[in-house]
Amino acid sequence: MQSTLSQQELLNSTNFCVIVPTYNNQKTLKKVLDSILDFTQNIIIVNDGSTDETSEILKQYSQFTQIHHPKNIGKGRALRNGFRKAIEMHFEYAITIDSDGQHFASDIPNFIAEIQKEPNSLLIGSRNMTQENVPKKSSFGNKFSNFWFQFETGIKLEDTQSGFRLYPLKLIPKQFYTNKFEFEIEVIVRSAWKGIVVKNIPIQILYDPAERVSHFRPFKDFTRISILNTVLVLNALLYIKPRDFFRRAKKKGFKKFFLEDILESGDSNFKKSAAIALGVFIGISPFWGFQTVLLLFFATIFKLNKVIAYMASNVSFPPFIPFVIYGSLKMGSFFVTADAPLILDSTITLDDIQKNATQYIVGSLTLASVLALTSGLLSYILLAAFSSKKKQQ
């Protein structure tokens, strides 16, 4: 009895509302709304242009704030309008819950309890994607989204697509650019970039094929999500990551930051040398124009020091490029026999290289592999010797 009272007191003392975006979910909408009523009366319903019996059902809930879109304009726009209304009503937090019946309102107290531990964080319900009836496309889409979210923000989450969330209304970005399903990716990525803590909490999930109606359009919506992730990745690489790097360096002091975070990071000697090897390989490889993107991609995948890898990749610094090309062509000549052998002297032109592209590519990848292994091994030996000498002192 005491725990029930404590839970209710916690709900009453937290300034939150529940936003329910809905579109043609007449089979489950009433059940969802009634289940939320067990925990709060602060409900904002956004009817996104439903063409079924949704409007008739909502007449039974006239005591709640309702927003009706004349036509369907997307879940993202429905959530944005719900946030705007919640802010106008002076709520501090908004919990969003889908109206298709997959979520359990009984998890609402868990969100409220968690936000007391870390106020102003953004909480995402983490679903068990391995349980029965979970569509394979949902599981794949979630893994895809989790990967790109980590690449864009450096934060690892188990579930980035769940619609059961708690938002700190006053802290999330004020303006958004997406209107449909991809909005739920945009809002968490840009919130993380603002410094808001984004994390998962476990929730229950029910996928009932007989009742659940999904409006996700695999081709169209996946394409929109892919375009959004492309924009976010470019923004992360060109602005966010350099910004965060210089902020950390400035806060700690550039000398201390260089010594502690770059040269003497907590990584093992093996991981440092592996970062150097990766940088050298990417720097010499024939992926001109994509080297930085590939470098950060693989450094993220293998959890290697991105700064060390980037510094090592400067083996292809402009003054060194002629030597890299020459070495690649020379190496390639041992494996590829051209009809008109390329003469490696001062008369060589870019047109000559294009005609012998296979020789260059094979030689470049071979040279990159050899020098990467060599530099990685030498780096490991030197780092190990340095660490041993330091211990003796």
Secondary structure as the mmCIF struct_conf table of DSSP 4:
data_model
#
loop_
_struct_conf.conf_type_id
_struct_conf.id
_struct_conf.beg_label_comp_id
_struct_conf.beg_label_asym_id
_struct_conf.beg_label_seq_id
_struct_conf.end_label_comp_id
_struct_conf.end_label_asym_id
_struct_conf.end_label_seq_id
HELX_RH_AL_P HELX_RH_AL_P1 GLN A 2 SER A 13
BEND BEND1 THR A 14 THR A 14
STRN STRN1 PHE A 16 THR A 22
BEND BEND2 TYR A 23 ASN A 24
TURN_TY1_P TURN_TY1_P1 GLN A 26 THR A 28
HELX_RH_AL_P HELX_RH_AL_P2 LEU A 29 ILE A 36
TURN_TY1_P TURN_TY1_P2 LEU A 37 PHE A 39
BEND BEND3 GLN A 41 GLN A 41
STRN STRN2 ILE A 43 ASP A 48
BEND BEND4 GLY A 49 GLY A 49
BEND BEND5 ASP A 52 GLU A 53
HELX_RH_AL_P HELX_RH_AL_P3 THR A 54 LEU A 58
HELX_RH_3T_P HELX_RH_3T_P1 LYS A 59 TYR A 61
TURN_TY1_P TURN_TY1_P3 SER A 62 GLN A 63
BEND BEND6 PHE A 64 PHE A 64
STRN STRN3 THR A 65 HIS A 69
BEND BEND7 PRO A 70 LYS A 71
HELX_RH_AL_P HELX_RH_AL_P4 LYS A 75 GLU A 88
TURN_TY1_P TURN_TY1_P4 MET A 89 HIS A 90
BEND BEND8 GLU A 92 GLU A 92
STRN STRN4 TYR A 93 THR A 96
BEND BEND9 SER A 99 GLY A 101
BEND BEND10 HIS A 103 HIS A 103
HELX_RH_3T_P HELX_RH_3T_P2 ALA A 105 ASP A 107
HELX_RH_AL_P HELX_RH_AL_P5 ILE A 108 LYS A 117
BEND BEND11 GLU A 118 GLU A 118
TURN_TY1_P TURN_TY1_P5 PRO A 119 ASN A 120
STRN STRN5 LEU A 122 SER A 126
HELX_LH_PP_P HELX_LH_PP_P1 ARG A 127 ARG A 127
TURN_TY1_P TURN_TY1_P6 MET A 129 THR A 130
BEND BEND12 GLN A 131 GLN A 131
TURN_TY1_P TURN_TY1_P7 GLU A 132 ASN A 133
HELX_RH_AL_P HELX_RH_AL_P6 LYS A 136 THR A 153
BEND BEND13 GLY A 154 GLY A 154
BEND BEND14 GLU A 158 GLU A 158
BEND BEND15 THR A 160 THR A 160
BEND BEND16 GLY A 163 GLY A 163
STRN STRN6 ARG A 165 PRO A 168
TURN_TY1_P TURN_TY1_P8 LEU A 169 LEU A 171
BEND BEND17 ILE A 172 ILE A 172
BEND BEND18 LYS A 174 LYS A 174
BEND BEND19 LYS A 180 LYS A 180
TURN_TY1_P TURN_TY1_P9 PHE A 181 GLU A 182
HELX_RH_AL_P HELX_RH_AL_P7 PHE A 183 TRP A 193
TURN_TY1_P TURN_TY1_P10 LYS A 194 GLY A 195
STRN STRN7 VAL A 198 PRO A 202
TURN_TY1_P TURN_TY1_P11 PRO A 209 GLU A 211
HELX_RH_AL_P HELX_RH_AL_P8 PRO A 218 ASN A 235
HELX_RH_PI_P HELX_RH_PI_P1 ALA A 236 ILE A 240
HELX_RH_AL_P HELX_RH_AL_P9 LYS A 241 LYS A 252
HELX_RH_AL_P HELX_RH_AL_P10 PHE A 254 PHE A 257
HELX_RH_PI_P HELX_RH_PI_P2 PHE A 258 LEU A 263
TURN_TY1_P TURN_TY1_P12 GLU A 264 GLU A 264
BEND BEND20 GLY A 266 ASP A 267
HELX_RH_AL_P HELX_RH_AL_P11 ASN A 269 ILE A 284
BEND BEND21 SER A 285 PRO A 286
TURN_TY1_P TURN_TY1_P13 TRP A 288 PHE A 290
HELX_RH_AL_P HELX_RH_AL_P12 GLN A 291 ILE A 301
TURN_TY1_P TURN_TY1_P14 PHE A 302 LYS A 303
HELX_RH_AL_P HELX_RH_AL_P13 LYS A 306 SER A 313
HELX_RH_3T_P HELX_RH_3T_P3 ASN A 314 SER A 316
HELX_RH_3T_P HELX_RH_3T_P4 PRO A 318 PHE A 320
HELX_RH_AL_P HELX_RH_AL_P14 ILE A 321 GLY A 332
TURN_TY1_P TURN_TY1_P15 SER A 333 PHE A 335
BEND BEND22 ASP A 339 ALA A 340
HELX_LH_PP_P HELX_LH_PP_P2 PRO A 341 ILE A 343
BEND BEND23 ASP A 345 ASP A 345
TURN_TY1_P TURN_TY1_P16 SER A 346 THR A 347
HELX_RH_AL_P HELX_RH_AL_P15 LEU A 350 LYS A 355
TURN_TY1_P TURN_TY1_P17 ASN A 356 ASN A 356
HELX_RH_AL_P HELX_RH_AL_P16 ALA A 357 GLN A 392
#
